[in-house]
Amino acid sequence: MWAQYSAARPDVVRSSPEYTIDRFGDSVELSDALLGLVVHGSKRATADLVDEFAARGEELPRLGSHWIACDGSGVPRVVLRSVELRVGTISSADEAFARDEGEDDRTLASWLTEHRRYWTRTCAARGATFTDTDEIVFERFRVVWPPELAD
């Protein structure tokens, strides 16, 4: 998938050649559900804890960087490009970001409930505890490949 995108968009890849391969969520079912929201257009943002990047040995994303989003089985489905990044705490999430994440009923109240639940679970899985003071990477992205799904 990356080779196809690189051949079609060499100018973009030349200016930002790094990419990661990842999936949304922490289970096959959640990965598939969230990827479905990306493919069908309602999800154009995501959030993850700064500590989660560190625990995986990954650097934080950069503006313009790419990532290949895989389905729950690990099959690459789309190439995403980061178009907006910021770091803040959960209290800095707003209605616009919750809407752009495209999950549940797309409200801030729902976003807060579900993300607290998610981060409590993922932190516990690595022996940590989620708190409202943990730093979060808030990311907006565009789908850039394949062409039939690109924004």
N, C-alpha and C positions, 0 to 999 in steps of 0.2 A: 504494500500500500504506500509506504514512504517513497519507494523508488518511482512509482507512478506519479505521485504528487510532485516529487522533485523534478521529474522530467517535464511535467506540465507547467510548473511554476519555478524555474531555476532562479529567477531574480529574487523571489521571496525567500527561497531556501538559502541562497547565497548570503542574504543579509541576516538570517536567523537559522543557522543549520542544526542547532541542537533540538532534540525532541526526546520525549519520554514515552513509554508504553505503559498504560495503566487502565484501570477500570473504575467505574463509580461504585461506591458502596462497599460493604464487607461480606456480601454473600452473592451467590450466583443469581438468586431471585431479585435481589435489590439492584445488582448491576444491570440485569436485563431490563428491569422496570425503568431505571433512570436513563439508560441508553435509549429506550423507547421514547422518552420525553424529549431527548435531544433530536432524534431522527424525525419526530413528528413536529418539532419546532417550538415547543413551549419552554424548554430548558436551555437557557443561554448563560447560566451562571452556576458556580459551584463554590463550596467553602470547605476548607480542611484546616485542622489544627497545625500550627507551626511545629509543635512537638511531634506530630505524626510524620511530617516530612523528615525530621531529624531521626526518628525511630527507624524509618525505612532507609536511612543513609542517603537521602535525596536532598538536593538544593531546592530552595524555594523557586517557583516559576519566575521567569522574567517576562516583561512586556514584549510581545512579539514571538515568544517561544511557542513551540508546537507540542501537542501530545496526541498520540494515537490512542483513541478510546476503544477498548475491547468489550465484547459482550461477556457475560458471566462465565463462558467456557474458555475465554482467552483469545477469541477470534477477533482480529482487528476489524472495526466497522466504519470509523470516521476519523479524520484528522481534524483536530481543533487547534485554534490559534488564540493565545491570550491577548485580549485587547484592553483589559483594565484589571489592575491589581491594587489591592491595599491590604494592610494589616491592621486589625483592630480586635476588640473583644466582642463578645456576643451582644453587649449592650449597644454596639455601634451598627448592628444590622438594622435595616429600615424596610419599609413596605416595598419600595422599588426593587431592592435586592431580592426579597422574598418572592415577589412576582416573577422576576427574571430567572430564579432558580426553577420555577415551573412545577413545583411539587405540591402535593396535597391540594388544598383549596387556594394556594398561592398568597395567603395572608401572612403578615408578620407573626401573629399569634400562633398559627400552625407551624411556621418555620421554627420559631423558638422552641416549641414543645418537642417537635420531631428531632431537631438538631441536638438539643440537650440529651434526649433519649439515645440518639446515635452515638454522640461523643462519650456519654457515660459508659456505654457498652464497649466501644472501641478502646477507650482508655483502660477500662478494667481488663480487657483481653491482653494488654501489654503491661499490666501491673501498676497502672497509674490511676489517678482520680481526676475527672474533669471538674473544673471550677469556672465560674463566670469571668475570672480574670485571665484565663488562658488566651493566648494570642491565636487569632484565626486569620488565614489567608482568604480574602474575599476575591474571587476571580470571575470576571466576565469573559466570555469567549465567543468566537464565531466558528461555525463549521466551514471548513475550507476544502474538504475532499471527502467523498467523491463528488464530482460535479453535479450530479442529480440531487444531492442533499445540501450542497453548499449554499450559504447565505448570500 
